[in-house]
Amino acid sequence: MNRPLLLVTLFFSLLVGSAAAQPTWEYALLIIGPDGYTFQAPDAAADGANADDFYFNLTGEELPLEGAPAVSIFSAVGGSGWELVTVDTSGGETATYYFKRSY
């Protein structure tokens, strides 16, 4: 095989290999509003009227007493591999948090 053809073949095999290695994303929502908390993902769902109930339904554990409840909630969601992408607060008292993770 001549050298230019070998380089072209190598280049295209790397290009195709990187395209195949692109991550596939899945998405989740966390909605916090006056009616409570709701988390929806392809493999999990939880809700609660307040931070304590929601955290328990999400993790099966009691909400830690130290620190802000929101920090514990976001840490629990992030611990499942979810990364915060954006927040929509245009709903007034309701905030929608959008997460993604690769699978």
Backbone bond lengths (Angstrom), bond angles and torsions (degrees), N, CA, C in turn:
res aa  C-N    CA-C-N  psi(-1)  N-CA   C-N-CA  omega(-1)  CA-C   N-CA-C  phi
1 M - - - 1.448 - - 1.523 107.45 -
2 N 1.329 116.92 133.92 1.460 118.60 -179.06 1.528 110.17 -79.01
3 R 1.291 115.24 159.44 1.472 121.86 -172.42 1.534 114.00 -61.40
4 P 1.355 121.80 -46.60 1.466 120.04 179.42 1.534 112.22 -61.23
5 L 1.318 117.02 -40.39 1.453 119.81 179.67 1.529 110.80 -66.11
6 L 1.330 116.49 -37.22 1.464 120.89 177.40 1.527 110.46 -63.81
7 L 1.332 117.38 -42.99 1.467 120.91 178.76 1.527 112.11 -64.65
8 V 1.322 117.61 -42.23 1.458 121.51 178.45 1.527 110.11 -63.68
9 T 1.327 116.72 -43.70 1.472 121.30 178.49 1.523 110.60 -61.91
10 L 1.322 117.19 -44.23 1.457 121.66 178.97 1.532 110.81 -63.19
11 F 1.328 116.75 -43.75 1.460 121.10 179.49 1.528 110.97 -59.49
12 F 1.337 117.13 -48.89 1.464 119.73 -178.37 1.517 112.42 -68.82
13 S 1.311 118.94 -31.94 1.462 119.72 177.33 1.526 110.33 -69.08
14 L 1.348 117.96 -35.55 1.458 120.61 175.38 1.524 110.91 -68.58
15 L 1.317 116.55 -39.98 1.456 121.50 179.48 1.531 110.91 -63.32
16 V 1.304 117.23 -46.29 1.462 121.38 179.07 1.524 109.50 -67.14
17 G 1.314 118.20 -38.89 1.464 121.95 178.43 1.515 111.60 -62.57
18 S 1.348 118.25 -40.80 1.459 119.25 179.47 1.519 111.66 -72.13
19 A 1.304 117.80 -31.78 1.459 119.66 177.60 1.530 109.89 -67.05
20 A 1.309 117.04 -38.09 1.459 120.77 179.75 1.527 110.99 -70.97
21 A 1.334 117.56 -23.93 1.457 120.88 -177.04 1.527 112.85 -88.28
22 Q 1.327 117.97 2.36 1.463 120.38 179.77 1.529 109.40 -64.04
23 P 1.327 117.91 136.91 1.465 119.64 -178.94 1.525 111.90 -70.73
24 T 1.301 114.62 151.67 1.449 121.98 172.38 1.517 106.54 -104.21
25 W 1.314 116.28 132.96 1.461 120.39 -173.23 1.514 111.23 -102.93
26 E 1.331 115.13 148.40 1.445 122.09 166.15 1.521 106.81 -125.34
27 Y 1.331 116.18 157.58 1.461 120.57 -169.98 1.528 111.12 -127.29
28 A 1.324 115.40 155.81 1.462 122.66 178.31 1.521 109.43 -142.95
29 L 1.323 115.54 159.14 1.464 122.48 178.99 1.518 109.92 -125.76
30 L 1.308 116.12 139.48 1.458 123.21 168.66 1.519 106.04 -121.69
31 I 1.330 116.24 119.87 1.461 121.39 -179.13 1.522 107.77 -114.37
32 I 1.337 114.98 125.03 1.461 121.56 178.41 1.520 107.37 -122.06
33 G 1.313 115.10 121.48 1.456 119.83 -178.62 1.513 111.51 -153.02
34 P 1.309 116.74 -172.52 1.459 120.77 -177.92 1.531 113.42 -62.26
35 D 1.331 116.68 -24.87 1.462 120.47 -179.60 1.524 112.63 -86.70
36 G 1.315 117.89 -4.12 1.461 121.06 178.97 1.511 113.24 125.84
37 Y 1.320 113.76 -153.49 1.459 122.78 -173.62 1.527 109.17 -121.78
38 T 1.334 116.12 141.15 1.461 121.36 175.74 1.521 108.62 -141.39
39 F 1.332 116.37 132.51 1.465 122.36 174.89 1.513 107.15 -123.65
40 Q 1.345 116.70 130.20 1.453 121.18 177.71 1.505 109.61 -134.06
41 A 1.325 114.98 126.14 1.454 123.38 178.03 1.519 107.74 -138.12
42 P 1.326 118.34 165.84 1.460 119.73 179.32 1.533 113.42 -58.63
43 D 1.323 117.47 -29.90 1.461 120.24 -174.99 1.525 114.15 -116.86
44 A 1.329 118.39 6.31 1.466 120.60 -177.74 1.524 109.90 -158.83
45 A 1.323 114.02 155.27 1.463 120.37 174.68 1.523 107.67 -153.55
46 A 1.318 115.99 145.08 1.467 121.25 177.95 1.513 108.08 -154.58
47 D 1.323 114.91 152.16 1.452 119.37 173.22 1.514 108.76 -150.27
48 G 1.297 115.55 168.22 1.456 121.15 179.67 1.504 110.63 -173.15
49 A 1.329 115.15 149.82 1.456 120.47 -179.34 1.516 112.22 -73.95
50 N 1.346 116.55 -23.51 1.468 121.00 178.86 1.526 109.07 -143.99
51 A 1.321 116.81 174.87 1.467 121.46 -175.52 1.528 111.79 -61.73
52 D 1.329 117.77 -39.58 1.467 120.74 -179.20 1.528 111.51 -63.04
53 D 1.330 116.48 -49.90 1.468 120.77 -179.94 1.524 111.08 -63.59
54 F 1.325 115.79 -44.01 1.461 119.76 -178.83 1.519 111.37 -61.90
55 Y 1.316 117.37 -47.19 1.457 120.81 -178.46 1.529 110.34 -60.56
56 F 1.326 117.18 -41.90 1.459 120.55 178.90 1.530 110.84 -63.87
57 N 1.323 117.15 -43.74 1.465 120.83 179.13 1.525 112.14 -66.59
58 L 1.311 116.53 -30.36 1.464 121.28 -179.94 1.526 112.20 -78.26
59 T 1.335 116.44 -41.65 1.470 119.99 -171.64 1.522 114.46 -113.63
60 G 1.326 117.34 -20.25 1.457 119.86 -174.49 1.519 112.56 81.04
61 E 1.322 116.67 10.16 1.469 122.65 -179.46 1.523 109.51 -125.03
62 E 1.325 115.11 162.28 1.469 120.69 175.36 1.524 109.37 -74.09
63 L 1.310 116.04 146.86 1.462 121.69 176.50 1.524 109.00 -65.30
64 P 1.346 118.45 128.01 1.463 119.72 178.69 1.528 111.09 -58.47
65 L 1.312 115.68 142.84 1.468 120.56 -178.32 1.522 112.17 -74.89
66 E 1.341 117.29 -32.40 1.464 119.68 -177.90 1.531 109.66 -84.30
67 G 1.301 115.50 146.99 1.458 121.51 176.98 1.522 112.52 82.59
68 A 1.295 114.78 173.58 1.460 121.46 -179.99 1.521 110.12 -78.59
69 P 1.332 118.25 140.93 1.464 120.66 179.31 1.535 112.86 -56.44
70 A 1.328 116.51 -37.86 1.467 119.33 -178.67 1.520 111.60 -61.25
71 V 1.326 117.38 -37.47 1.468 121.02 179.24 1.521 109.84 -62.76
72 S 1.331 117.24 -44.86 1.461 120.83 178.98 1.524 111.33 -64.28
73 I 1.317 116.90 -39.94 1.467 120.74 179.95 1.520 110.52 -65.12
74 F 1.330 117.37 -47.60 1.465 120.03 179.72 1.526 111.36 -66.19
75 S 1.312 117.83 -33.95 1.459 120.66 176.90 1.521 110.82 -65.71
76 A 1.329 117.04 -38.80 1.464 120.55 178.21 1.527 110.98 -65.96
77 V 1.321 116.97 -43.06 1.466 120.82 178.76 1.532 109.49 -65.63
78 G 1.324 117.50 -45.66 1.460 121.14 178.75 1.516 112.73 -64.23
79 G 1.328 116.77 -31.39 1.462 120.76 178.25 1.514 113.03 -66.41
80 S 1.317 117.07 -17.33 1.465 121.78 176.05 1.520 111.47 -92.55
81 G 1.323 116.31 9.30 1.462 120.86 177.08 1.512 115.21 94.57
82 W 1.320 117.71 0.82 1.456 120.26 -178.57 1.517 110.85 -82.13
83 E 1.327 114.83 136.86 1.469 122.36 178.72 1.525 108.55 -115.39
84 L 1.332 116.27 129.59 1.462 121.02 179.96 1.523 109.63 -67.23
85 V 1.327 115.31 128.92 1.464 120.76 -179.19 1.521 110.72 -102.97
86 T 1.322 117.06 -49.86 1.458 120.54 -178.04 1.525 109.50 -159.59
87 V 1.320 114.51 166.09 1.463 121.97 179.63 1.523 107.88 -130.15
88 D 1.316 115.47 135.05 1.469 121.10 176.48 1.527 108.05 -114.62
89 T 1.317 116.21 114.14 1.467 121.25 178.59 1.525 111.45 -111.94
90 S 1.316 116.78 16.18 1.459 119.94 -177.65 1.529 112.33 -70.43
91 G 1.341 117.10 -9.58 1.457 120.47 -179.81 1.512 113.57 -84.09
92 G 1.315 118.54 17.43 1.465 121.47 178.69 1.515 111.58 77.43
93 E 1.330 117.37 -104.81 1.460 121.46 -177.72 1.520 113.01 -83.33
94 T 1.320 117.41 -5.33 1.463 121.91 -178.03 1.524 109.96 -107.12
95 A 1.324 115.17 134.38 1.460 121.23 175.72 1.524 108.48 -118.02
96 T 1.332 116.24 133.42 1.455 122.13 176.96 1.526 108.11 -113.03
97 Y 1.323 115.70 122.92 1.458 123.24 -179.85 1.523 108.00 -104.95
98 Y 1.325 116.20 126.66 1.457 121.88 -179.29 1.531 108.53 -104.56
99 F 1.333 115.05 130.63 1.463 121.63 -179.21 1.523 109.01 -122.26
100 K 1.328 115.12 158.54 1.457 120.98 172.43 1.533 108.22 -142.85
101 R 1.333 114.54 158.73 1.465 121.49 172.02 1.514 107.70 -154.41
102 S 1.294 115.80 153.51 1.457 119.50 179.15 1.519 108.90 -89.57
103 Y 1.306 114.52 152.72 1.462 120.10 176.27 1.499 110.31 -141.83
